[in-house]
Amino acid sequence: MIQRIQSLLLLLAAIVAIVLIFIPVGHIVDIATSQVLYEYDAFAVKSVEGEAVGVYSTAYIAILWAVSAILSLVTIFMYKNRLRQVSINGINMLVILAAMAMMLWVYPNLLFPKQQLVTERAIVDFNKWILLSIIPAVSLFFANRAIKKDERMVRAADRLR
């Protein structure tokens, strides 16, 4: 089970998804003074000064990354049913896509301007470590390829019997 490459790739996807819950996505910075106004992570947008004003929940991002990690871990233990592994990985890819879309486009471009967190004077400055969000998607892609390869090998062996 764990010796298969797809199990290791799924474990990598789960670990990185968990890490992405806790790293900051970015900061909302005032352009004129280069001062950080708000911190943006998977749970909330928090004011740097610690004020309760301006706190905006982004917990949906954390929930999506947690669901992705759980799906990856569940898929590891479904090694006897390879077709179900492929279908769960497809669902997991959609969850990752939704998390990345919310994190990088929906919140900064649609919801933050409505809350007046992002204006002409304040922009979102993304953390460079947010590029880690590509790793779970790539890991799932290669895990799917390995699972399908195993399935082809099993079917070929069945034909010979």
C-alpha positions in Angstrom: 0.0 0.0 0.0 2.5 2.7 1.1 5.2 1.4 -1.1 3.3 2.4 -4.2 4.3 5.7 -5.8 0.7 6.9 -5.9 0.4 6.4 -2.2 3.4 8.6 -1.6 2.1 11.2 -4.1 -1.3 11.2 -2.3 0.5 11.6 1.1 2.5 14.5 -0.3 -0.7 16.2 -1.5 -2.3 15.7 1.9 0.7 17.2 3.7 1.0 20.2 1.5 -2.8 20.8 1.8 -2.5 20.8 5.5 0.5 23.2 5.4 -1.5 25.5 3.1 -4.1 25.9 5.8 -1.6 27.6 8.1 0.7 29.7 5.9 -0.4 33.3 5.2 -1.9 33.9 1.7 -0.8 37.5 1.6 -1.1 41.0 3.0 -3.2 43.9 2.1 -0.8 46.8 1.7 -1.3 50.6 1.4 0.4 51.6 -1.9 1.4 55.1 -0.8 3.1 54.2 2.5 3.9 50.5 1.8 2.4 49.8 5.2 0.7 46.4 5.8 -2.9 47.0 6.8 -4.3 43.5 7.0 -3.0 39.9 7.0 -4.8 37.4 4.8 -4.7 33.7 5.6 -6.9 30.7 5.1 -9.1 31.5 8.1 -9.5 35.2 8.1 -8.4 38.7 7.1 -7.1 40.3 10.3 -6.1 43.8 11.0 -2.4 44.2 11.7 -3.2 46.6 14.6 -5.2 43.9 16.3 -8.5 45.8 16.1 -11.7 43.8 15.9 -12.8 46.1 13.1 -11.9 44.8 9.7 -11.9 41.1 10.6 -13.4 39.2 7.7 -13.7 35.4 7.7 -12.2 33.4 4.8 -12.8 30.0 6.6 -14.1 28.5 3.4 -10.6 28.3 2.0 -9.4 26.4 5.1 -12.4 24.1 4.9 -11.6 23.3 1.2 -7.9 22.6 1.9 -8.9 20.4 4.9 -11.4 18.5 2.7 -8.6 18.1 0.1 -6.2 16.6 2.7 -8.9 14.3 4.0 -9.8 13.1 0.5 -6.1 12.4 -0.2 -5.7 10.4 2.9 -8.9 8.4 2.3 -7.8 7.7 -1.2 -4.6 6.1 0.0 -6.5 3.5 1.9 -8.8 2.6 -1.0 -5.9 0.8 -2.8 -8.0 -2.2 -3.6 -10.5 -0.2 -5.6 -8.5 1.6 -8.1 -11.4 3.0 -10.2 -12.9 4.6 -7.0 -9.4 6.1 -6.3 -9.4 7.7 -9.7 -12.9 9.1 -9.2 -12.1 10.5 -5.7 -9.0 12.0 -7.1 -11.1 13.8 -9.7 -13.3 15.2 -7.0 -10.2 16.2 -5.0 -8.9 18.1 -8.1 -12.1 20.0 -8.2 -11.8 20.9 -4.5 -8.3 22.1 -5.0 -9.3 24.1 -8.0 -12.1 25.7 -5.9 -9.7 26.5 -3.1 -7.1 28.0 -5.4 -9.8 30.1 -7.2 -11.2 31.4 -3.9 -7.8 32.1 -2.5 -6.3 33.8 -5.5 -9.2 35.4 -7.4 -12.6 35.4 -5.7 -11.7 36.9 -2.3 -9.1 39.5 -3.5 -11.0 40.6 -6.6 -14.7 40.2 -5.7 -15.3 40.1 -2.0 -12.5 42.3 -0.6 -13.4 45.4 -2.7 -17.1 45.0 -1.5 -15.8 45.1 2.1 -13.6 48.1 1.2 -10.5 46.1 2.2 -9.0 46.5 -1.3 -9.3 49.9 -2.8 -7.3 52.1 -5.2 -4.8 52.7 -2.4 -4.7 49.2 -0.9 -3.8 46.1 -2.9 -3.3 42.4 -2.0 0.4 41.4 -2.0 0.5 37.6 -2.2 3.0 35.5 -0.3 5.5 33.7 -2.5 5.0 30.5 -0.6 1.4 30.3 -1.9 2.9 28.7 -5.0 2.9 25.5 -2.9 -0.8 25.3 -3.8 0.3 23.8 -7.2 1.9 20.8 -5.6 -1.3 19.0 -4.5 -2.8 19.3 -8.0 0.3 18.0 -9.7 0.7 15.2 -7.2 -2.9 14.1 -7.7 -2.4 14.2 -11.5 0.7 11.9 -11.3 -1.0 9.7 -8.7 -4.0 9.3 -11.1 -1.6 8.3 -13.9 0.1 5.7 -11.7 -3.3 4.3 -10.5 -4.5 4.0 -14.1 -1.2 2.3 -15.0 -1.7 -0.3 -12.2 -5.3 -0.8 -13.4 -4.1 -1.5 -17.0 -1.5 -4.0 -15.6 -4.1 -5.8 -13.6 -6.5 -6.0 -16.6 -3.7 -7.3 -18.8 -2.9 -10.0 -16.2 -6.6 -11.0 -16.1 -6.6 -11.4 -19.9 -3.7 -13.9 -19.7 -5.5 -16.1 -17.1 
